[in-house]
Amino acid sequence: MIVTHALTKRFGGLTAVDSVNLSVAEGERYGFLGPNGSGKTTLVRMLLGLVYATSGEIEILGRTVPRHLSDALPEVGALVEGPAAYNHLSGPRNLELLDASGRGGRRTRRARVEEALEQVGLAGIDRRPVKAYSLGMRQRLGLAAALLRKPRLLILDEPTNGLDPQGIKEIRELLIGLNREGTTVFLSSHLLFEVEQLCTHVGVVDRGKLVLQDELGAMRSPTGRVIVQTPDASAAVLLLDGQLERRDGDRLLIRHPDPARLNTWLVESGVRVAAIEPEFRSLEQVVLDATSSGADRFDGSKP
Ligand SMILES: Nc1ncnc2c1ncn2[C@@H]1O[C@H](COP(=O)(O)OP(=O)(O)OP(=O)(O)O)[C@@H](O)[C@H]1O
């Protein structure tokens, strides 16, 4: 769906995107994660032919970009930083105008616009001009515009920018739903938590370089520790001499390679186990290990 080879963009002496090999397959929800200023927007703009690469190659839906971009674009929905709109017109009117530039027939235009508005939570919006929209509403309108053509591929630059936690959740659910119906989703974000909640695949960019690219599940390997919930926590603590890493009420974090064996042993020793599961590395830990700069440059906050 998206392939780049040694994609590079320099602005004078600054290398904003540095030899990036991106690979996004059909059906994925791919999170392109990096701190502010790491080159995400520049890469997205190159994918959409809005900025020329200094060197390297881009393929979108099997077409070379920018040369054959116009063949790919009808199947691509895009949202780039600061979605453009006619500020003196209403949101629905903006979408009607946009739709008129596409291939859809006039008779069904109103229905397409209404469906897109409904998908992003703007159904029944009044006729106020876009200049009176909040940042979150503008972002939703931008998403609606990206959805008008029922694209096979969505390319979204920071799609939850300006949204409150409820809005972020709604957009997440919308993107997961669209993806289930077959849309491949590529989005950039500086929010670790957002990517962890939404994406199946992650690319981590640090100072223009892609330092990690994998399936989220594969990245989050087991830590070798087991989380156990037990009403007999005090008895378990005595039993676990040296293996216990942390106790939090009736929740214990235990160094052990095998949850099944640990479970058997605890139960046979008279410790009732209410819940047991292996601990996996968080995306934050993975990113911390992969980047020289440390995860403090990434935004790990939860909404
Ligand atoms: N037109 C430009 N001219 C000069 N430098 C630029 C230009 N566009 C971007 N840059 C620089 O390239 C680097 C990457 O910027 P970019 O906007 O792609 O990062 P980003 O990861 O999208 O950050 P943010 O989330 O803050 O938008 C930054 O150092 C930025 O200042």
The ligand as an SDF file (V2000), in Angstrom:
LIG
                    3D

 31 33  0  0  0  0  0  0  0  0999 V2000
    9.6830   24.0320    4.6970 N   0  0  0  0  0  0  0  0  0  0  0  0
   10.6320   23.8220    5.6100 C   0  0  0  0  0  0  0  0  0  0  0  0
   11.7940   24.5150    5.5630 N   0  0  0  0  0  0  0  0  0  0  0  0
   12.7800   24.3040    6.4590 C   0  0  0  0  0  0  0  0  0  0  0  0
   12.7130   23.3860    7.4530 N   0  0  0  0  0  0  0  0  0  0  0  0
   11.5930   22.6640    7.5510 C   0  0  0  0  0  0  0  0  0  0  0  0
   10.4900   22.8330    6.6350 C   0  0  0  0  0  0  0  0  0  0  0  0
    9.5180   21.9550    6.9790 N   0  0  0  0  0  0  0  0  0  0  0  0
    9.9700   21.2770    8.0590 C   0  0  0  0  0  0  0  0  0  0  0  0
   11.2110   21.6910    8.4030 N   0  0  0  0  0  0  0  0  0  0  0  0
   12.0200   21.1540    9.5010 C   0  0  0  0  0  0  0  0  0  0  0  0
   12.1140   19.7600    9.3500 O   0  0  0  0  0  0  0  0  0  0  0  0
   12.0670   19.0850   10.6000 C   0  0  0  0  0  0  0  0  0  0  0  0
   10.9380   18.0940   10.6100 C   0  0  0  0  0  0  0  0  0  0  0  0
    9.6980   18.7890   10.6010 O   0  0  0  0  0  0  0  0  0  0  0  0
    8.2890   18.0730   10.5260 P   0  0  0  0  0  0  0  0  0  0  0  0
    7.2480   19.1480   10.5630 O   0  0  0  0  0  0  0  0  0  0  0  0
    8.2720   17.1360    9.3980 O   0  0  0  0  0  0  0  0  0  0  0  0
    8.2780   17.2520   11.8840 O   0  0  0  0  0  0  0  0  0  0  0  0
    7.0620   16.5800   12.6390 P   0  0  0  0  0  0  0  0  0  0  0  0
    7.5840   15.3170   13.1840 O   0  0  0  0  0  0  0  0  0  0  0  0
    5.8880   16.5330   11.7540 O   0  0  0  0  0  0  0  0  0  0  0  0
    6.7980   17.5790   13.8060 O   0  0  0  0  0  0  0  0  0  0  0  0
    5.4270   18.1970   14.3090 P   0  0  0  0  0  0  0  0  0  0  0  0
    4.7000   17.0910   14.9590 O   0  0  0  0  0  0  0  0  0  0  0  0
    5.8860   19.2590   15.2680 O   0  0  0  0  0  0  0  0  0  0  0  0
    4.7440   18.7690   13.0870 O   0  0  0  0  0  0  0  0  0  0  0  0
   11.9190   20.1880   11.6470 C   0  0  0  0  0  0  0  0  0  0  0  0
   13.1890   20.4700   12.1770 O   0  0  0  0  0  0  0  0  0  0  0  0
   11.3860   21.3630   10.8680 C   0  0  0  0  0  0  0  0  0  0  0  0
   11.7840   22.5820   11.4460 O   0  0  0  0  0  0  0  0  0  0  0  0
  1  2  1  0
  2  3  1  0
  2  7  2  0
  3  4  2  0
  4  5  1  0
  5  6  2  0
  6  7  1  0
  6 10  1  0
  7  8  1  0
  8  9  2  0
  9 10  1  0
 10 11  1  0
 11 12  1  0
 11 30  1  0
 12 13  1  0
 13 14  1  0
 13 28  1  0
 14 15  1  0
 15 16  1  0
 16 17  2  0
 16 18  1  0
 16 19  1  0
 19 20  1  0
 20 21  2  0
 20 22  1  0
 20 23  1  0
 23 24  1  0
 24 25  2  0
 24 26  1  0
 24 27  1  0
 28 29  1  0
 28 30  1  0
 30 31  1  0
M  END
$$$$
